[in-house]
Amino acid sequence: MKGKYNGVQAEVHGLNDFKASNGWLEKFRKRHNISYKSVCGEASAVDRIAVDDWKKKLPNIIDKYEKRDIFNADETGLFLKVLPNKTKAFKNETCSGGKVSKERLTVLLCCNMIGEFERPLVLGKAKRPRAFKKLDANKFPVDWCWNKKAWMTTQIMTDWLMKFDKQMIKSRRKVLLFVENAAPHPHLKLQNVELVFFPPNMTSHCQPLDQERRSRRC
């Protein structure tokens, strides 16, 4: 931007010696209410017309269900050994980091519209990690599952859905469950759970559990 403005000053006003400074750029930014933002997530690649069409259909899908019977389930990666990338330091002090750990867990979360959470499912890489040596995994507030990559699989998701369906049968509840249209998610016919898949490549706009708060000011 500074280079472009320098060129304009030279071409229009003949000011070949004009050099826009960082101070000029900051004042220009504030004067025109320009902010610098990070491009994140997948929302920019989404077909807005298709999203709007889905949102128009949504009231008819959820109409026959109470809020407590409308659920959303989604997986997230948990990099349990990654340290913060920011710290407090003196002005001239250099902060050096190390190699970023790639050790991860997969966590399946499920909740309904009134904020009631189901028991989380956590996937690790070992049936009984060394950290569990003196612990009873059956007493954890989560269900533990494992495979070599700690990834969700069709079989694990099928087992979870069948268990969720049995839970709803026992509670005599008919519920609606929204899930992402992803490869490990099977298209099952369940007894007390109506399974609805979000349209492909739209979850950044449509899925409640994909929404997040990135910062908070007090």
Contacts in CASP RR format, 6 or more apart in sequence:
PFRMAT RR
TARGET T0000
AUTHOR 0000-0000-0000
METHOD contacts of the structure
MODEL  1
MKGKYNGVQAEVHGLNDFKASNGWLEKFRKRHNISYKSVCGEASAVDRIA
VDDWKKKLPNIIDKYEKRDIFNADETGLFLKVLPNKTKAFKNETCSGGKV
SKERLTVLLCCNMIGEFERPLVLGKAKRPRAFKKLDANKFPVDWCWNKKA
WMTTQIMTDWLMKFDKQMIKSRRKVLLFVENAAPHPHLKLQNVELVFFPP
NMTSHCQPLDQERRSRRC
1 20 0 8 1.000
1 25 0 8 1.000
1 28 0 8 1.000
2 19 0 8 1.000
2 20 0 8 1.000
2 21 0 8 1.000
2 22 0 8 1.000
2 24 0 8 1.000
2 25 0 8 1.000
3 20 0 8 1.000
5 20 0 8 1.000
5 24 0 8 1.000
5 28 0 8 1.000
6 18 0 8 1.000
6 19 0 8 1.000
6 20 0 8 1.000
9 15 0 8 1.000
9 18 0 8 1.000
10 16 0 8 1.000
10 18 0 8 1.000
28 34 0 8 1.000
29 35 0 8 1.000
41 204 0 8 1.000
42 201 0 8 1.000
42 203 0 8 1.000
42 204 0 8 1.000
43 204 0 8 1.000
43 205 0 8 1.000
45 201 0 8 1.000
46 201 0 8 1.000
46 202 0 8 1.000
46 204 0 8 1.000
46 205 0 8 1.000
47 201 0 8 1.000
47 202 0 8 1.000
50 199 0 8 1.000
50 202 0 8 1.000
51 202 0 8 1.000
51 205 0 8 1.000
51 206 0 8 1.000
54 198 0 8 1.000
54 199 0 8 1.000
54 202 0 8 1.000
54 206 0 8 1.000
55 206 0 8 1.000
61 176 0 8 1.000
61 196 0 8 1.000
62 70 0 8 1.000
62 176 0 8 1.000
65 174 0 8 1.000
65 175 0 8 1.000
65 176 0 8 1.000
67 112 0 8 1.000
67 113 0 8 1.000
67 114 0 8 1.000
68 112 0 8 1.000
68 113 0 8 1.000
68 114 0 8 1.000
68 116 0 8 1.000
69 112 0 8 1.000
69 173 0 8 1.000
69 174 0 8 1.000
69 175 0 8 1.000
69 176 0 8 1.000
70 112 0 8 1.000
70 113 0 8 1.000
70 175 0 8 1.000
70 176 0 8 1.000
70 178 0 8 1.000
71 110 0 8 1.000
71 111 0 8 1.000
71 112 0 8 1.000
71 118 0 8 1.000
71 175 0 8 1.000
71 176 0 8 1.000
71 177 0 8 1.000
71 178 0 8 1.000
72 110 0 8 1.000
72 111 0 8 1.000
72 112 0 8 1.000
72 177 0 8 1.000
72 178 0 8 1.000
72 179 0 8 1.000
72 207 0 8 1.000
72 208 0 8 1.000
72 209 0 8 1.000
73 108 0 8 1.000
73 109 0 8 1.000
73 110 0 8 1.000
73 118 0 8 1.000
73 177 0 8 1.000
73 178 0 8 1.000
73 179 0 8 1.000
73 209 0 8 1.000
74 108 0 8 1.000
74 109 0 8 1.000
74 110 0 8 1.000
74 179 0 8 1.000
74 180 0 8 1.000
74 203 0 8 1.000
74 207 0 8 1.000
74 209 0 8 1.000
74 210 0 8 1.000
75 106 0 8 1.000
75 107 0 8 1.000
75 108 0 8 1.000
75 109 0 8 1.000
75 152 0 8 1.000
76 106 0 8 1.000
76 107 0 8 1.000
76 109 0 8 1.000
76 209 0 8 1.000
77 104 0 8 1.000
77 105 0 8 1.000
77 106 0 8 1.000
77 107 0 8 1.000
78 104 0 8 1.000
78 105 0 8 1.000
78 106 0 8 1.000
78 107 0 8 1.000
79 101 0 8 1.000
79 102 0 8 1.000
79 103 0 8 1.000
79 104 0 8 1.000
80 103 0 8 1.000
80 104 0 8 1.000
80 105 0 8 1.000
81 101 0 8 1.000
81 103 0 8 1.000
82 100 0 8 1.000
82 101 0 8 1.000
87 95 0 8 1.000
89 95 0 8 1.000
104 150 0 8 1.000
105 122 0 8 1.000
105 123 0 8 1.000
105 124 0 8 1.000
105 150 0 8 1.000
106 122 0 8 1.000
106 123 0 8 1.000
106 124 0 8 1.000
106 150 0 8 1.000
106 151 0 8 1.000
106 152 0 8 1.000
107 120 0 8 1.000
107 121 0 8 1.000
107 122 0 8 1.000
107 123 0 8 1.000
108 120 0 8 1.000
108 121 0 8 1.000
108 122 0 8 1.000
108 123 0 8 1.000
108 152 0 8 1.000
108 157 0 8 1.000
108 160 0 8 1.000
109 117 0 8 1.000
109 118 0 8 1.000
109 120 0 8 1.000
109 209 0 8 1.000
110 117 0 8 1.000
110 118 0 8 1.000
110 120 0 8 1.000
110 164 0 8 1.000
110 177 0 8 1.000
111 117 0 8 1.000
111 118 0 8 1.000
111 209 0 8 1.000
112 175 0 8 1.000
118 164 0 8 1.000
119 141 0 8 1.000
119 142 0 8 1.000
119 143 0 8 1.000
120 141 0 8 1.000
120 142 0 8 1.000
120 143 0 8 1.000
121 142 0 8 1.000
121 143 0 8 1.000
121 145 0 8 1.000
121 156 0 8 1.000
121 160 0 8 1.000
122 142 0 8 1.000
122 143 0 8 1.000
122 144 0 8 1.000
122 145 0 8 1.000
123 145 0 8 1.000
123 146 0 8 1.000
123 147 0 8 1.000
123 150 0 8 1.000
123 151 0 8 1.000
123 152 0 8 1.000
123 156 0 8 1.000
124 144 0 8 1.000
124 145 0 8 1.000
124 146 0 8 1.000
124 147 0 8 1.000
124 150 0 8 1.000
125 146 0 8 1.000
125 147 0 8 1.000
125 148 0 8 1.000
125 149 0 8 1.000
125 150 0 8 1.000
126 146 0 8 1.000
127 146 0 8 1.000
128 137 0 8 1.000
137 144 0 8 1.000
143 160 0 8 1.000
145 156 0 8 1.000
147 153 0 8 1.000
147 156 0 8 1.000
151 184 0 8 1.000
152 184 0 8 1.000
153 184 0 8 1.000
154 183 0 8 1.000
154 184 0 8 1.000
154 185 0 8 1.000
154 186 0 8 1.000
156 184 0 8 1.000
157 184 0 8 1.000
157 185 0 8 1.000
157 186 0 8 1.000
158 186 0 8 1.000
158 188 0 8 1.000
161 177 0 8 1.000
161 186 0 8 1.000
161 188 0 8 1.000
161 190 0 8 1.000
161 193 0 8 1.000
161 195 0 8 1.000
162 188 0 8 1.000
162 190 0 8 1.000
164 177 0 8 1.000
164 193 0 8 1.000
165 190 0 8 1.000
165 191 0 8 1.000
165 192 0 8 1.000
165 193 0 8 1.000
168 174 0 8 1.000
168 175 0 8 1.000
168 192 0 8 1.000
168 193 0 8 1.000
169 191 0 8 1.000
169 192 0 8 1.000
173 192 0 8 1.000
174 192 0 8 1.000
174 194 0 8 1.000
175 192 0 8 1.000
175 193 0 8 1.000
175 194 0 8 1.000
176 193 0 8 1.000
176 194 0 8 1.000
176 196 0 8 1.000
177 193 0 8 1.000
177 194 0 8 1.000
177 195 0 8 1.000
177 196 0 8 1.000
178 196 0 8 1.000
178 197 0 8 1.000
178 198 0 8 1.000
178 207 0 8 1.000
178 208 0 8 1.000
179 185 0 8 1.000
179 195 0 8 1.000
179 196 0 8 1.000
179 197 0 8 1.000
179 198 0 8 1.000
180 197 0 8 1.000
180 198 0 8 1.000
180 203 0 8 1.000
180 207 0 8 1.000
181 197 0 8 1.000
181 198 0 8 1.000
181 199 0 8 1.000
181 200 0 8 1.000
185 197 0 8 1.000
187 195 0 8 1.000
187 197 0 8 1.000
188 195 0 8 1.000
198 206 0 8 1.000
198 207 0 8 1.000
199 206 0 8 1.000
203 210 0 8 1.000
204 210 0 8 1.000
END
